[in-house]
Amino acid sequence: MMTDRPYRVRLPLERALAELQRNCGKQFDPEMIRAFCRVVLKEINGDRPRVITSTAGRVYDATRLPTF
């Protein structure tokens, strides 16, 4: 969701996480989404190196992200 595709531009992190939240338990496994979001929040808070959020190329405000 966070990379450009020939048919659409990448989604901002906030929107990608909102999409995961919206489809949690339907399209996506809830446990996997919770684990993924924990890793993303650790990256945003500086508790681990940026790997997932590095593709987004900007700083995020963790208070604006959806909660799971």
Secondary structure, DSSP 8 states (H G I E B T S, - for coil): --S-BTTB----HHHHHHHHHHTBTTTB-HHHHHHHHHHHHHHHTTSS--SSGGGT-S---GGGS---
